């Protein structure tokens, strides 16, 4: 089996385009050269990698396996190139971290600041993502680490415990919902909500839970962050769902009611996730160790 990086990039481009011609164009190869390379890969393995149809191509089981491994190999090559470039610029590397809304706002700022002080030559690329998208990005090699809800399927990935992060319902003190014994999320859907931005991880999560109950989340107003959301609820704009950590942090100086949610999906835990913790660069493993302390 003799593959080079051009072969692997061509194969990934072909899979993503579902077409050899388009894959060749993305790889800056002629169609003849691309077809010859793919045939040589198949001959080397002794098995077809692509099913060819009039509409394009799709991977065989062997092609799916090759695609998965090729993405990992190319990810490591990209990391190598980036890290060496950073050395040339006086820096040592970069960690790409994905996280949900709660992790980004409630748990990470001080932890990440401590990491950056300890590793002065390392940069962080931190992006907010819904947990399902974070899982897919990890599998596709688009991130090093992710912090996500343990409710999503992480098969094929490695996880470590990070934080308990239950969601709670918050209400103005004199809101009608406070008269309902132990109100849950379904009961809250009869009232208008204060929510985060429509594309935030938590907003997407709550929309999905409402749809699963064949209901709709009635949004009265959206806030940029948990602090703004909680302040609006406390001053009567509506009800809301936030992480318990955010509610308790604000409860000392704002007047509102906190009610635990009984739905199983609300008793969530956050986990630290990677494709393979052992294969991470040393500075990325340093971040993992700090996040677990």
C-alpha positions, 0 to 999 in steps of 0.5 A: 500500500503506497499512498502519498498526501496528494492521494489522500487529499484527492480522495477526501475531495472526491468523497466530499464532492461525490464526483471525481471531476470535481474532486480533481478540480479541488485538488488542482489535478487533471481528470486523467491524473486524478482517475489514475491515482484513484485506480492506483489506490484501488489496485494497491489495496486490492479492493474498490474504494468508490462505486461509480454511477452516472450521477457520480461516486459514493464510497464502498465500505473500504472507501469509508474506512480510508476516508476516516483514516485519511482525515485523521492523517491530514489533520495531523499533517495540518497540525504539524505544519501549523506548529512548525510555522508558529515556531518560526513566528516565535509561538508554539502552537494553537489549540482548537476548542469547541464548546457549548454556551454554558461552558463558554460563559460560565466555566471557561474564561478564568480557566483559559486565562490561566492556561494562556498565562502558563503557556505563553507561546500557545494561542486558543481558537475557541468557538461556540457550537451545539454539542451535536455539531461539535461531535461531527467537527471532532470526527471530521478533524476540524477541532482538537477538543470539545466540551459538550453535553453527555446527552449526545452520541460520542461513540468513536471518541474519547470523553472525560468528565468536566462539570455537572451543568443542570438547567433550571427554569427562572421566573419573575417573582410574581409570574403566574407560573410560580403558582404551578407546583414544580413547573417543568419545561412543558408547563413553561411553554404556555408562557413567553420566554426570554432566550439567547440568540437564535443560533446559540447552542442553548437556544437550539437545544431548547428549540429541539426539546420543544419540537420533540414535545410537539410544542413551540417555544414562544420567544418574546425577546432574545438576549446576548448572554446569560446576564442579560437574559436573567436581568430581563427575567428578573424585571418581568420580561418573561421566563427563561431556562439557564444553567444553574451556575448562571442562575445562582451567580446572579441570584444574590443581586437580582430578585427571581425564582429558580425552579429545577427542571424535572426533564431528564435532558435538563440534568445534563453533564458536560464532558471534555471530548477528543478523538484521542487524548494521547495523540494531542500535542503536549500543550493541548494535553496541558489544557486537558489537565488544567480543565480537569483540575 
